[in-house]
């Protein structure tokens, strides 16, 4: 990860790369039929998770005012915990009643949407830096 971080200098770009890698991995996983088909998908997912998720608290720390940094870091931690608690339950229910494809397709769509949103935030932040020099 240090190699990738040394080449991508923007936190937003690093997060976009990681989220896009996660989204790309779901394309692999949706089409996988054998164990060997799962390996590239899981490797891509691991690369994306290892790139994006550790960088998000750093970006929150940089973008939030000093008086509310702890509030936003706490909200991030709370939402991550809620997702880890509810996600397997809801995913299991959907898989029991329908199939594996529905949660995978939903994750793919959400990750594509997140990539677009984070790219937009990064673009706005870059333009503000160019205009205001902050």
PyMOL commands that set and color helices and strands:
alter all, ss='L'
color gray80, all
select helices_A, chain A and resi 2-7+11-31+35-63+66-97+100-132
alter helices_A, ss='H'
color red, helices_A
deselect
rebuild
show_as cartoon
